[in-house]
């Protein structure tokens, strides 16, 4: 077809120019920008927009129908058996009666008056009578029938005994009966047989202290009580009622609210597509390249790793980008129709794109880091599911931050990852309950507007791009390298702790510190796991370092042993990981001592804090050490051993401390009965002594392993040869 030839011609010329800038991008685009693919992506995008528009159009309020109307009076009067008058006044102005007959003595009182305009019926008579009505007026007679007679009829209906004491059942039946008589029907909903009651009148004889009795006539009318979505509302007492058109035949539509919901739904679809399908496409492409063996050819390209991976990031989801681009005009129109300024719309889209770039970088890294053949086919699905689950979690955290009255914690960080959290800084949610009220929301201990939030998201995404770009470049160039260089890990740990501690509340009461500690512990544990995985290498790298380190002279780049263990990239990472863990603990202690000294009521609290941190840091360090010992030991299915031993090592010492604190040490062993120490200190001293002893032994074993694997094959043969 002619249209396909035109598309192919235009895209070919454009792609040739892109090839000079990024050959990998040209390769990806040429493989995906086909006529049918482009038209399918754009066609599906337009179809989704049409279906979305039709769905929201069906929710618009239409013409007023009879089933939407209720039969009532103008004005609308609610009755109560409780008088609005003070008790002393009631005794003077109200008639007396038998002690048990409270309702018969007092009658019914006007509890509230509403003036909703009727759809059917004339309100002129009611408007004339309205000044004569007041909350607290007592009903004396209805259409000339004394209220006492109505009460007697109700008492007879409820009980056969005319002398029975008036009960709550009589009260409720009496109120319903009066409302029915005033309204003219026992059911408020209007039906064809009740339309004849419209414009009929009811006479109320009311009594007010100081005025006496007065009779007013009010008409019966039909009002609209249905509250459909997206109608302009007006206050009617304690209720919100829809406003009507001038001819009273239709509801007035709240178009800004309607377009705002369209904008939010469309933005949600765009975001889910980018963060779900986009992650799947990127991860699947990298896995497919590894499966076919073409990834090694890309590594031999003279172009840098970031250029090649950047070409994949821009080119692999190109059809998805086209589908999203086809939605942008509708999104812009809906935003402007909802009253959203252009600057806020731009900031919102920039924030979403910044958060998407972070997830795309993680997706590429997962594809490059996966080595197991079993996981290669599953990792695209797992990555997409993980990305959507992550967005759900940070969205829930953002909503919890909005509703929570707790002090600011590091969980506020989730707002920089979540489109839901971003929406609060750009969109006015005043019509929603329990939602942020505009453009100056709390972010940790700070308050920022939408412009500051946009800048913050861009800087946040830029920082993540630096870290992920560093890891991607290292893993792309050499699949056996660790993801992170050690000299950068210390800076990264300091920045991480600055963010976590900087977002936490300061100067609060002691009982409010627990949420802060919980959030810091959560992020600290998560960061420790990621840090350990980023610094660990493989067996061959450790073996090459142990064997060939001494073969290089100092002027050839060989580092001293201590410095090599701290900043080298091929040596054992144990010392570097331990130093990072100690740096985290030290920064946390300094922050806690500086801002929350009230937590420590005595020296025992200080000992408990230090002991807990040593237990946690030591357990993680011991788990890493155990995994490195297993790494150098030849075993089948080593990853099972790594996960099992590391998990048990990380949990056993904190569990032992907890068990001792919960009662393994008898209560009678108080004072200095356990190792000459108080039991509160012994509960940390016993696990720490055991942890220290086992760590020293395991460290010696690990060093011995490095010496053995560093021997040449000839030395190993000589060591294995039996003595003559």
C-alpha positions, 0 to 999 in steps of 0.5 A: 500500500502507498501509505506503508511505502511513504512511512518506510521512506520517511523512517529510512531517511530519519534512521540513517541520520540516527545511525551516525549518532548511535548505531545500536539505536539504528539497529533497534529502530530498523528492526521494529519500525515496520508499517504494521507495527507502527499502525498497530501501536497507534491504532490500539492507543486510539482505541483505548482513548475512545473506549476511555472517553465512552466509559466516562461519557456514560458516567455523566449526569443526564436529564432528570427522570421521575425515578430521581425525584422524591415527594416532600414539601417546600421547605423540607422539614425534619421532625424530632421529639427532642425540644430545642428549648432549655429545660426551664423554659420547657417547664413553663411553656409546654403542656403537662401530662402524665409522667410516662407520656413524654411525647404526648406532653411535648409533641414533635419539634422542627429539628431542621429546615431545608430549602432545596428548589423543587423540580416539579411544583410551585414554591411561591407559597412555601417561600411566603410561609418560610419566615414563619418557620423556625427550628424548635417550633412545636407541632400542635395540629396537622390539617386541623387534627390535634397532635394529641389525637395522632399520638393516641392513634399511634399508641393504639396501633403499637399496643392494644392496651390504651393505658400502656406507657409510651415507649421508644417504639411509639416515638419512632412510629409517631415520627414516621406517621407525622412525616408521612402525613406531611409528605402525603404518602408513606413512600417518598419516591415519586410514582405516577399515582403520587404526582397528583399530590404535587402542589397540594398543601398541608397546614401546620399549626405550630407553637413558639414561646412568646408568639403563641400558635400560628397556622402556615400552609406549605405546598407539596413538591418533588425534589431531585435527591439523586447524587450522580457523579460529576454534577455541580453540587450545592450545600443543603444543610448537611448534604450535598445536592446536585444543581439543576439547569435553568429549565430544571430538566437536567443536572449541571455537569462539573466538567473540571472534575470530569476531565480531571478524572479522565486525565488521572485515568489516562495518565495511570494507563500511560504510566502502567504501560511504561513501567510494566510493558516497557520493563518487560520489553527491555529485559526480554531483549537483553535476555534474548541477546544473551540466549542467542550469543549476540551480546558478546558481539556488542561487547566488542563494539568500539562504542561505549557500553552506555551508548549501546545500552542507551540505544536499547533503552530508546529503541527497544520500546519504540512502538510503546513510545509511539502509542504513549505519544498518541495519548499525549494530545488527549492528556494535554487537552484533559489537563487544560480542561480540568484547570491544570496549569501548563507548568504543573502538567509539564512537571508531572510528566517530567516526574513520571519520566524520571521515575520510569528511567530509574526502573528501566535502568534496573531492568537492563541491569537485571537482564545483564546480571542474570546468569542462571539459564533457568532464570533467563526465561523467567526474568522478563516476567519477574521484572515486569511483575516486580516493577508493578508490585514496587509501584503498588508498594510505594503508592501505598506508602505515599497514601499512608504518608498523606493520611498519617499523623505520625512524625516524618520518617524515611518512608517519605522517600517513596514519594520520589518513586511513585506516580501516585506520590507525584500526583499529590504535588501537581493535582488538587484533590480537594474533592476527595476525602483523606487526600492532600490539598494541593501544591504545598505538601510535606516531604519529610521534615520539609514542605515543597511545592510542585516546582521544587518537587519536579527539580527534586525528582530530576536530581533524584533520577540523575543520581540513580542514573549515575549509580545504575550507569556505573553498574551497567558499564561494569557488568556490560564490559565484564560479566564477572566484575562486581556491580560497584567499585569499592571506592564509590561504595563509601560515598554511596553509603554516606549519601544513603544515610544522609537521605534516610536520616535527613528525611526523619523527624527531629525534636520529637518526644521519646514515644514517637521515635519508634516509627523513625527507628523502624523506617531506618532499620527497614531501609538500612537492611534493604541497602545492606542487602543490595550493597553486599550483592553489588560488591561480591565477585565470583570465584575465578576473580578471587582466585586470580587475585590471590594467584597473581597479586604478588606477580605485579610490582608496586610501580606496575600498579600493585596496591598495598594489601590493606588498601587493596582490600579496601579499594581494590575491585578484585580482592576479597570484599569482606573488609570493604563490606564491613567498613560500609556497615560500620560507617552506617552504624556510626552515622546512625549513632551520631544522628541519634545522639545529636537529635534524640538524646531523650531516648537514652534515660540511663547508661543501660539504654546506651549499652542496649543500643550499641549492643543491638547495632553490633549484633546486627552489623556483626551478623550481616558481616558474618553471613557475608564471610560465610558466603565467601568461604562457601564460594571458595569451596567447590560444591554443586548447586552453590547458590542454594548453599549461599542462600541457606547459610547466609540467611541462617548466619544473619538471623541466628545471632539476633534470634539468640539475643532475643531469646535470652531477653525473652526468658531463657535467662531465668528471672532469678538470675538478676544482679551479677549472677550471669558471668558477673554481669547484669542479665540486661548486659549479658543478653548482648555479651553472650551472643557478641562473644560467640559471634566474635569468636566464630567470626575470627575463626571463619576469617582465618579459614577464609584467609587460608582458603585465599592462600591455597587457591592462590598457589599455582597448579605446580605448587598444588601438585607438589603439596599433594605428592606424598613424601618419599 
